[in-house]
């Protein structure tokens, strides 16, 4: 008998480390980074009026947008692997997808409105 067995006064049930995953932290990171990307791209639009470094803001915004999409996909995978719960995480993931879509609509990657100045 080991010292951790239930009969020896150890844990009442088997200890399972790292088996409960939650998408909440990753979803919050995704929405914060997506909001920062939208802010960087909008700042680039405002700076364009005074002939500033538009390309820098566009590149920073796109890099942040890609990282937000990666974090959003990761949170979605974690959420789909869970068997129950996660309503708040799903709402945050949905809001992140909406922010990413709105940012790409307002500041398209190719064509008018890109970081070309």
C-alpha positions as CSV (number, residue, x, y, z in Angstrom):
1,X,0.0,0.0,0.0
2,X,1.2,3.4,-0.8
3,X,0.9,6.5,1.4
4,X,-1.5,8.1,-1.1
5,X,-4.0,5.3,-1.3
6,X,-7.5,5.9,0.1
7,X,-7.2,3.2,2.6
8,X,-4.0,4.7,4.1
9,X,-5.7,8.0,4.8
10,X,-4.5,9.7,1.5
11,X,-6.6,11.4,-1.0
12,X,-10.3,10.4,-1.0
13,X,-10.2,9.8,-4.8
14,X,-7.4,9.5,-7.3
15,X,-5.6,12.7,-7.9
16,X,-5.7,13.8,-11.5
17,X,-3.6,16.8,-12.2
18,X,-4.3,19.0,-15.2
19,X,-7.5,17.2,-16.4
20,X,-9.9,20.1,-15.9
21,X,-9.4,22.5,-18.8
22,X,-11.2,25.8,-19.1
23,X,-11.3,28.0,-22.2
24,X,-11.9,31.2,-20.2
25,X,-8.3,32.5,-19.8
26,X,-7.5,31.9,-23.4
27,X,-10.8,33.5,-24.5
28,X,-10.0,36.6,-22.4
29,X,-6.5,36.8,-23.9
30,X,-8.0,36.5,-27.4
31,X,-10.6,39.3,-26.9
32,X,-8.0,41.6,-25.3
33,X,-5.5,41.1,-28.1
34,X,-8.3,41.5,-30.7
35,X,-9.3,44.8,-29.1
36,X,-5.7,46.0,-29.1
37,X,-5.4,45.1,-32.7
38,X,-8.5,47.1,-33.6
39,X,-7.2,50.0,-31.6
40,X,-3.9,49.9,-33.3
41,X,-5.4,49.8,-36.7
42,X,-7.8,52.6,-35.9
43,X,-5.0,54.7,-34.5
44,X,-3.2,54.2,-37.8
45,X,-6.3,55.6,-39.5
46,X,-6.3,58.7,-37.3
47,X,-2.5,59.2,-37.7
48,X,-3.0,59.1,-41.4
49,X,-4.6,62.5,-41.2
50,X,-1.3,64.0,-40.0
51,X,0.8,61.9,-42.3
52,X,2.4,59.7,-39.7
53,X,3.7,56.1,-39.6
54,X,0.5,54.4,-40.9
55,X,2.3,51.3,-42.0
56,X,3.7,50.7,-38.5
57,X,0.3,50.8,-36.9
58,X,-1.1,48.6,-39.7
59,X,1.6,45.9,-39.3
60,X,1.3,45.9,-35.5
61,X,-2.5,45.7,-35.8
62,X,-2.3,42.8,-38.2
63,X,0.2,40.9,-36.1
64,X,-2.0,41.4,-33.0
65,X,-5.0,40.3,-35.1
66,X,-3.3,37.1,-36.2
67,X,-2.4,36.3,-32.5
68,X,-6.0,37.0,-31.5
69,X,-7.2,34.6,-34.1
70,X,-4.8,31.9,-33.0
71,X,-5.8,32.4,-29.3
72,X,-9.5,32.3,-30.4
73,X,-9.1,29.1,-32.3
74,X,-7.2,27.6,-29.3
75,X,-10.0,28.7,-26.9
76,X,-12.6,27.2,-29.3
77,X,-10.7,23.9,-29.4
78,X,-10.5,23.8,-25.6
79,X,-14.2,24.7,-25.4
80,X,-15.3,22.0,-27.8
81,X,-13.2,19.4,-26.0
82,X,-15.1,20.1,-22.7
83,X,-18.1,18.1,-22.1
84,X,-20.1,20.7,-20.2
85,X,-20.3,24.3,-19.3
86,X,-18.4,27.1,-20.9
87,X,-21.2,29.5,-21.7
88,X,-19.3,32.6,-20.7
89,X,-16.3,31.4,-22.7
90,X,-18.4,30.8,-25.7
91,X,-19.8,34.4,-25.4
92,X,-16.3,35.8,-25.2
93,X,-15.2,33.7,-28.2
94,X,-18.2,35.0,-30.2
95,X,-17.4,38.6,-29.3
96,X,-13.7,38.0,-30.3
97,X,-14.8,36.6,-33.7
98,X,-17.1,39.7,-34.1
99,X,-14.2,42.1,-33.3
100,X,-11.9,40.3,-35.7
101,X,-14.5,40.3,-38.5
102,X,-15.3,44.0,-37.9
103,X,-11.7,45.0,-37.9
104,X,-11.0,43.1,-41.1
105,X,-14.1,44.7,-42.7
106,X,-13.0,48.2,-41.7
107,X,-9.3,47.7,-42.5
108,X,-9.0,45.1,-45.3
109,X,-5.8,43.3,-45.9
110,X,-5.7,44.0,-49.6
111,X,-7.2,47.0,-51.4
112,X,-8.5,50.3,-50.2
113,X,-8.0,51.0,-46.5
114,X,-4.9,49.0,-46.1
115,X,-1.7,50.3,-44.5
116,X,-0.4,51.7,-47.7
117,X,-1.1,55.2,-46.7
